[in-house]
């Protein structure tokens, strides 16, 4: 179907494609090499961390992040949100941890701080917090309690590049942070992701987990030499420390990423201006407009119907279709993950009913594309169309 207003438009530009073509003309090595390393270094500098590891997707970033926790901690519980992308929760399950869910704060769509703290137990290994669609999910109280209890914070920043808390970028507070460069996000390597950390040992583990668990991928010569000494019967080039994965990306992805990173800050400003215009012009008697925008960096418009009303919801969707606007109901990840088949049998029956805030988003929340070349007149026209829908009558 053709959309006048798709979820994403022009996220891969002619200039990006031109850079890749010029790169290919040089008859280069295409598997991960110098451009991957350069992209990792440039990303680390932009974010403000010591180390980054470029991987095949945001989901891959989730996977090796939680696998790293398994190496360090074995098993236990990880606190997660029910409003997130599926791979956050699946990575927890696949690595043998038990997911513990908490409801969201309706003003940020991120996990509610009080509920996170109430769910901390002696088995808690980490809090895996998703900064949903550009909103900041951190609070001073949450950081203070986690620090006091020595519980690691893992940040999913896949949808929130450049968002900040207290003037510092999200992804710099956690022990490990994850980013996605999927086509529809703030910047794109088509498919791709990044894992970032300030922790030297975790960086070594991440590098090995990315490439089959191979010890030769560890940057530290000391670590490589230790394995060689302890396993003299093995070829030094083929020592596998962990039962791991192949989630490497390519030189082509890195060329895209390096070029897109140059305009990321500018595009973030444009998107944020669009979001503010959108929320300022929606009717607050019909839609929720009281989001906490402090430090936010949204790649999508959050459209949330204020009151539960299936008939009104149907009218909203009818207007969006009529206007040629592509949308996704349930907001991030399709709404309440607790309703998904993969969790059946792992959680109590109908447990999703215990999370009323995310339940509302599941049925009455949407996201709509927000990209740099949107015209302000388009945004205002859409707001007008949405505001003229009547609750009663045809």
N, C-alpha and C positions, 0 to 999 in steps of 0.2 A: 504493500500500500504506500502511496505517495503522501508524505506529510509536509504541509507548509512549514510546520514547526516540529522538526524531529528532535529526538533526545540529544543528539549531538550533530554539529555541522562544522565542517572545515577544521577539524582538530588535527588533521594531517594536511599541511599546506603544500603548495607547489615548491616552496623553498625547501621544505623538509625532503620532499622527493628528489629535488635537484641535488641536495647534499648526498643522498644515498646513491644516486646515479654516478656522481663524481667519484665517490668512494669505490663503487663497483668497477669503474673503469681502470682502477689501479691494480686489478687482478689480486685482490687481497685475500688473506686468510679470513674465513667467515665465521668460524667457531670463536668462542670467547678468547679475546686477545687484548691488544693495546687499547682499543676504544672502550671495551668493557671496563678495564681498569681506570681509564681516564674519566669515564662517566661516574664510576663509584667515587672517585676522589672529588670531582666537581659537585656531585650531589652532597657528599659529606660536608663540603665547605659551605654550600648553600644552606643546608639544614643546621649546621653547627654541631656536628658530632665527629668522633675520631674515625669511625669505620662504617663502611656500607658494603653490601653484597648484592649485586644485580642478579635477579632470578627471572624465571619464565612467566610469573604472574603474581598478583597479590595473594592468591590462594597458596602458591608455592612459598611465598614469604611467611604466611601463617603456618604452613606445614613444618618448615625447618625451624621456625621460632619455637614452636611447642615441642618439637623433637629435641631441641637444645635443652629445654626445661626437663625433659625426660632423662637426658644424659646427666643433668645436674642433680635432679631430685627424685627420680624413680617413678613415684605415683603420688596420688592425692587428689585434691579438688582444685578446680580453677573456676573462679567466678566469671560469668559471661552474661551478656545481654540477650534478650529474646529478639531484639531488633538489631540485626546485623546481617552480614553476608554469610551464607551457609558454611563457607570454608573455615570461618573462625571457630564455630562449634564442632564441625567435623574434625578439624585438626586436633582438638582436645580429645575427642573420642578415639580417634585413630592412634593416638599416642598413649592410650591407656589411662587417661585422667577422667575424673567424673566432673561433668559440667554442673555448676550450681547457678541457677538463673535468678536475676532480680529485675524488677520492672524499671521503666524509664521515667525520666523527668520530662513532662510534656513541653517544657520551655526550651529544651536542648535536644530531645529525642535520644539522649545518652543515658546510661545507667544512673539511677537515683543514688546519691551519695549515702544517705541514711540506710537505705536497704543493702547497699554493698557492705557497709560496716557491720550491719546486723547479721549478715550471712558468713562472716569470717569465722573460721573454726580452726582447731589445731591441725586439721588436714589441708588447710588452704595453702596451695603452692604459689598461686599468683592471682592477680586480678587482670583479666584481659578486657580492656575497655575500648569500645569502638567509638570514635568521634564521628557521629553519624552525619553524613552529607554536609560537612564543613563546620558543624557546631562543636564548640569546645565542651568536653565532658568532665574536665578536671575542676576540683575545688580545693581550696587550702586545707579544709578539714580532711578530705580524702587522702591527700598527699601526706598530711601530718600523721594520720593513723597508720597508713601503710609503712611509713618510715619508722614509726615507733614500734610496730609489730614485725618489722623487717620482712615484709611481704613484697615481692617484686611486682611492679606495675608493667604490664605489656600494653603498648598502645597500637591500636589499629587506626592508622591515619590514611587509609586507602582512599577515602573520599574527602580529605580535608587538608590537602597540601597548602602550606603557608598559614594555616590558622594558628592562633597564638593564645597563650594564657599568661597573664601578667607580663605581656610584651615579649615572651619567649616562645619560639615555635613549638607546636605540638610535635611529638616525636623525639623531643630532647629530654623529656621528664622520665620516661620509662627505662627499664633495664634494656629492653629491646623494643624497636618500633617497626611497623610494617607499612609499606606504601604500595599502591597499585598504579600502573601506567596503562590501564585498559583504555580502549578507544574512546569511551565516553567520559573519562575523568579529566582532571585539571590539565594534565599533559599526557601524551601517549607515546608508547613505543609499539603500538598496535596491541600486543600482549606483553606483559612485563610487570615486574615488581622489584621492590628494594627492601632489604632488611638493614636497619641501622642500629648501632650501639656504640657506647663509649667504653665497653668492657673488653679488654684485650683477649682474655681467654675465651670469652663467648665468640668473638670474631674468629678465632682459630677453629672453633667447633662448627660455626656456620659455614665457613669456607669448605670444610671437609664434608659436611652434610649436603651441601649443594651438589657435590660431584662424587656420588657413590660412596662417600665416607673415605675417600682416598687421602692418605696421609700426605702425599706430595702436594696437595692443595693447601696445606697449612702454611701460612706465610712465615712462621717461626722456624728457623733452622734448628733451634734447640729441640722443639717438639719432633721434627722430622728425624733428627739424630737419635732421640730417645727410642722411638719406635724401631728404627733400624737396628739399634743395639739390642733391644728386647726381643726382636724377631729375626734372628740371623738366617733362618731357613727361608725367608721370603725375599723376593726381588724388591729392592728399595723403591722401585717405581710402582709396585702393585701391592701395597699394604693398605687394607681396608679397616679403619678403626671402628666404624659404626655400620649397622645395617641401615643404609641411607638411601638416597634418591639421586636422580639426575634431573635437576631443575635449573640447569644453566640457561642463560640467554645467549644471544648471538651478537656479533659485531654490527650487524645491520640494526638491531634494536638499539644498541648503544649509540650509533650515529644519530638515529632519530631522537633519542633521549638527550644527547648533548646539545643538539640544535634547539629542541623545544625548551630546554631549561633556560635558555637565554631570554625567552619572552614570558616565562612563567609568572614572575612578579607583576608584570604589566597586565597580563590576562586575569590574574586574581583580582586586581583592582576593578577591572571592568565588570567581572562577574558579581562582585560584591555590590557595586553600584546598581546593577540590574536587580539584585535580590531586594535591596532596600526600596527601590522604586515599586517593585511588585507588591511587597508587604504594605507599603504606605498607601497603596491605592486599592487594596482589597477591602471589602466591607467587613469590619470586625464583628458585626452582628450575625454574619453568615459563616465566616472563616476565622480560624485562629491566626492572629497576627502578632501575638505577644511573645515571640521567640527571643531568646537571649542572643543578640548579635555581637556581643563584645568579643572581639578577636576572631570572628567567624570567617570562613573562606569557602563559600558554598559553590559547588559546581552545578547545582540543580535548584529549581524553585520548589519549595515545600508548600503544597496546597493541602490544608487540613480543614475539613468541614467541622464547624464548631460543635454542633449537636448531633447525636446519633439520629439519623433520619434517612432510611433507605430510599424513600421516594425522592427526596431532594438529591441524594447521591446519584440516582439514575439520571436526573435532569442535568447534573454537573457533567457526568460522563457524556451525555448527549451533546451538550454544548462543546465540549472538547473535541469530540469527533466531527461535529459540524464545522468547527474552526480549523480542522486539519492539524490538531495538536496531539502529538504522540505523548502518552503518559504511562506511568506504571502505578497501579494501585498497591497499597501496602507500604509505600515508600521504600526504604532501604531493604533489599533482599526479599521483597514480597510480603512484608509484614511479620506477624508473630511466628517465629521459627518453631515454637512449641506445637504448632498445628501440623507441622510437616511429617510425612510418612517416616523419614529416617529416624525420628525420635520416638516413634511408637514402640512401646515396650521398654524404653529407657526412662520414661517419666510416667508418673501416675496418670491414669485416664482423666481426660478433660482438665489437666493441670493448667492449660492455657487460660482458663477462666479466672485464675488467681492473679492475673496480670492485666488489670483493667486499662491501664494507660496504653500499653502496646496493642491491646485488643482494639482500642478506638482507632489507632493508626492503621491497623490491619484492614478495617472495613471502611474507614473514612479519610485516609491519608493518601496522598499521591506525590510523585515527583514528576516535574516537567523540565525539559532541557533548558539550561542556562549557559550560553556560550558567548564568546567575545563579540561576535559580529551581529548580535541581536540589536534591533533598532528600538529606541525607547517607545516609539509610537506603537510597535507591536505589543509591547508589554502593557501599555495603557489600554489598547483595544481589547486585549484578553481580559484584563481586570474589569473593564466595562461589561463585557459579555457575561462574565461570571457574576458580577454584582446585580445584574438585571434578572437573574433567575429568582422566581418566587417560590416560597416554601409551599404554599397552597395553590390549588388551581392547576391549569394546564401549563 
